[in-house]
């Protein structure tokens, strides 16, 4: 029985630290039918669980936008596809198809210096994938209130936020490497609050952290739903490992958290 061919949409976005030349690319590949739903129907849990993120070193904003699109396309090039539409707020990505003939004819050389463009290898790969997948590119208006006006902008905003969160985690890891050797053992902990919700946090001093939660100074959420019960602690080897685990667990639905944590 032949697989059902569907139309898909690909949303990509990035977050960059220019000074460190570090960045995170994020994407989500979803059926085009998602865009037919009203913006109120598509919620964050339906999208964030599908979003993939990846770290890139030695990059820049423009380069990372290209790297992320190519990574996403390469990961999803196989399988039955109908039409494919890419949504990006990158001027470079959205304008590449218009420049295709000129760049190919000019050998990817700069008009000013007659030298090969710095991102020429990425451009070539982009065009090769376009020949193979015949995708379209739609430019979205990123980082503005308009993102919430329709489903496409709403989905893009979720991808944007995940990229920002992932970069923040990475930068925090780098900042904490120096202090790891002087701190206590890091762990991720799980609380069950009065409203039966699950709160996940991280610390290198669990006893002190729990005391703060009891006093109402550890977290606004926990403060609102005291008393609470400590259900589980997971020891980690470093602050970075704890932060990644905390981030991954927080992205899960309550049902999935219970399953994964065996609560």
C-alpha positions in Angstrom: 0.0 0.0 0.0 1.5 3.3 -1.1 2.1 6.0 1.6 -0.2 8.9 1.6 1.5 11.9 0.1 1.0 15.1 2.1 1.9 18.7 1.7 4.3 20.0 4.3 5.5 23.3 5.8 8.9 24.0 7.3 9.4 26.7 9.9 13.0 27.8 10.7 14.5 30.4 13.0 17.8 31.0 14.8 19.3 32.8 17.8 22.9 34.0 17.7 25.6 35.3 20.0 27.6 37.4 17.5 30.5 38.1 19.9 31.0 34.4 20.6 30.1 33.3 17.0 27.7 30.7 18.6 24.2 30.1 17.5 21.2 27.7 17.8 19.0 26.8 14.8 15.5 25.5 15.3 12.9 24.1 13.0 9.6 22.3 12.9 8.3 20.3 10.0 4.5 19.9 10.0 1.7 19.0 7.6 0.4 22.0 5.7 -3.1 21.2 7.0 -2.0 22.7 10.4 -2.2 26.2 8.7 -5.8 25.7 7.9 -6.7 25.7 11.6 -7.4 29.0 13.3 -4.6 30.5 15.4 -6.5 29.8 18.6 -6.6 26.0 17.8 -2.9 25.5 17.4 -1.3 25.7 20.9 2.3 25.6 22.0 2.2 21.9 23.2 1.1 20.8 19.7 4.2 22.4 18.2 7.0 22.5 20.7 7.1 18.8 21.0 8.0 18.6 17.3 10.6 21.3 17.3 14.2 20.3 16.8 17.2 22.5 17.9 20.9 22.3 17.0 24.0 24.1 18.1 26.4 25.7 15.6 29.9 27.1 16.3 31.8 29.7 14.3 28.8 31.1 12.7 26.9 34.4 12.1 23.3 35.4 11.8 23.1 35.1 8.0 25.2 31.9 7.8 23.2 30.3 10.6 19.9 31.0 8.8 21.2 29.1 5.8 22.8 26.3 7.9 19.5 25.7 9.7 17.4 25.5 6.6 19.9 23.1 5.0 20.0 21.0 8.1 16.2 20.8 8.2 15.9 20.0 4.5 18.6 17.3 4.6 16.9 15.6 7.6 13.5 15.6 5.8 14.5 15.0 2.2 13.4 11.4 2.2 9.9 10.1 2.3 6.7 10.9 0.3 6.3 14.6 0.0 3.9 16.7 -1.9 4.6 20.4 -2.0 7.0 21.9 0.6 6.8 25.5 1.8 9.5 27.1 4.0 8.7 29.9 6.4 11.6 32.1 7.5 12.2 35.7 8.6 15.6 35.7 6.9 16.0 38.1 4.1 18.8 36.0 2.7 16.9 32.7 2.7 13.7 34.3 1.3 15.7 36.1 -1.5 17.9 33.2 -2.6 15.5 31.8 -5.2 15.3 35.1 -6.9 19.1 35.2 -7.1 19.5 31.6 -8.3 20.1 32.2 -12.0 22.4 35.2 -11.4 24.5 33.3 -8.9 24.7 30.2 -10.9 25.6 32.1 -14.1 28.2 34.2 -12.2 29.9 31.2 -10.6 29.0 32.5 -7.1 31.6 35.3 -7.5 31.3 38.7 -5.8 30.7 41.5 -8.3 33.0 43.8 -6.2 36.0 41.6 -5.6 35.5 38.8 -8.2 36.1 36.3 -5.4 33.9 33.5 -4.4 31.2 34.5 -2.0 31.8 33.4 1.6 28.6 31.4 1.8 28.9 30.0 -1.8 29.0 26.3 -0.6 25.8 26.9 1.4 24.2 28.6 -1.6 25.1 25.6 -3.9 23.6 23.1 -1.5 20.5 25.2 -1.1 19.9 25.2 -4.9 20.7 21.5 -5.2 18.0 20.8 -2.6 15.6 23.2 -4.4 16.1 21.2 -7.6 15.4 18.0 -5.7 12.5 19.1 -3.5 11.1 22.1 -5.5 10.2 24.0 -2.3 8.8 27.5 -2.0 9.9 30.1 0.5 7.6 32.5 2.3 9.1 35.4 4.3 7.4 36.0 7.7 7.7 39.1 9.8 9.6 37.9 12.8 9.9 39.3 16.3 6.8 41.5 16.1 3.2 41.5 17.4 2.0 40.4 14.0 3.2 36.9 14.8 0.0 36.2 16.7 -2.4 37.4 13.9 -2.5 34.1 12.0 -1.5 30.5 12.5 1.7 30.8 10.5 3.0 33.6 12.6 1.9 31.8 15.7 3.8 28.7 14.8 6.9 30.7 13.8 6.8 32.4 17.2 7.0 29.0 18.9 10.1 28.1 16.9 11.6 31.5 17.6 11.2 31.1 21.4 12.7 27.6 21.4 15.8 28.8 19.6 16.2 31.7 22.1 15.7 29.3 25.0 18.2 26.8 23.7 20.9 29.5 23.1 20.3 30.9 26.6 20.9 27.4 28.0 24.1 27.0 26.0 25.4 30.4 27.2 24.5 29.6 30.8 26.4 26.3 30.5 29.5 28.1 29.3 29.2 30.7 32.1 28.8 28.0 34.7 31.7 25.8 33.7 34.0 27.8 35.8 31.9 27.4 38.9 31.0 23.8 38.6 34.1 22.5 40.4 33.3 24.8 43.4 29.6 23.9 43.7 27.6 21.0 45.1 26.2 18.2 43.1 23.7 19.4 40.5 20.3 17.8 40.2 16.9 18.2 38.7 14.0 17.9 41.1 10.2 17.4 40.6 7.5 18.8 42.9 3.8 18.0 43.0 2.0 21.2 43.9 -1.4 21.7 45.7 -3.2 21.9 42.3 -1.7 18.5 41.3 0.6 20.2 38.8 4.2 19.1 38.3 7.0 21.7 38.8 10.5 20.9 37.5 13.6 22.8 38.6 17.3 22.5 39.0 19.8 23.3 41.8 23.1 22.4 43.3 21.8 22.8 46.9 18.5 20.9 47.1 17.9 21.5 50.8 18.4 25.2 50.4 16.2 25.3 47.3 13.3 23.4 49.0 13.5 25.8 52.0 13.1 28.8 49.6 10.1 27.2 47.9 8.5 26.7 51.4 9.1 30.3 52.2 7.7 31.4 48.8 10.9 32.9 47.4 12.0 30.0 45.1 9.4 30.3 42.4 6.2 32.4 41.8 4.4 29.4 40.5 5.2 27.1 43.5 4.5 30.0 45.9 0.9 30.2 44.5 0.4 26.4 44.9 1.8 25.5 48.3 2.1 23.1 50.0 4.0 20.8 47.7 5.6 17.4 47.8 9.1 16.5 46.5 8.5 13.5 44.2 11.9 12.9 42.7 15.5 14.1 42.3 17.8 13.2 39.4 21.5 13.7 40.0 23.5 15.2 37.2 27.2 15.5 36.4 27.2 19.3 35.7 25.1 22.4 35.6 24.9 22.1 31.9 23.6 18.5 32.0 21.0 19.6 34.7 19.9 22.6 32.6 19.4 20.5 29.5 17.4 17.9 31.3 15.3 20.5 33.0 14.6 22.1 29.6 13.7 18.8 27.9 11.4 17.8 30.8 9.6 21.1 30.9 8.7 20.8 27.2 6.8 17.5 27.8 3.1 17.3 28.5 2.0 16.3 32.1 1.1 12.9 30.9 4.5 12.4 29.2 6.3 13.7 32.2 4.7 11.1 34.4 5.6 8.4 31.9 9.2 9.5 31.4 9.9 10.1 35.1 7.9 7.0 36.2 5.9 8.9 38.7 
